[in-house]
Amino acid sequence: QVQLAESGGGLVQAGGSLRLSCAASGRSFSSYTMAWFRQAPGKEREGVSCISSYDGSTEYGDSVKGRFTISKDNTKNTVYLQMNMLKPEDTAVYYCAADKGTITLMLPGIYDHWGQGTQVTVSS
């Protein structure tokens, strides 16, 4: 019982930064594990990062580790994805997702709620 809306995407040069936001509405936001996925044209949806509802632990895809940071502000019902040192291969539609659970797995099939996506384009 949560609705998600992403924002913050745009066009940025390689090496630049963007911060994506995912605003959630609904009850018990803090009980959801939150995740970010992305999908580029012609490619499968790829897990980017997730944050546990149980202990706040995080996971990152190998391609973004050390560059991206996920965080959650329960007082604002918002999850963020800080993206630094962006590369052209980061270009994709980025989706926010939520799961009523405590695990930190980046598997699209286990997430029950999805936002509409926000476009991130990184130029070379």
Beta strands, then each sheet from edge to edge (+ up, - down):
strand 1: 2-7
strand 2: 10-13
strand 3: 18-26
strand 4: 33-39
strand 5: 46-51
strand 6: 58-60
strand 7: 68-73
strand 8: 78-83
strand 9: 92-99
strand 10: 113-114
strand 11: 118-123
sheet 1: 1+ 3- 8+ 7-
sheet 2: 2+ 11+ 9- 4+ 5- 6+
sheet 3: 2+ 11+ 9- 10+
end
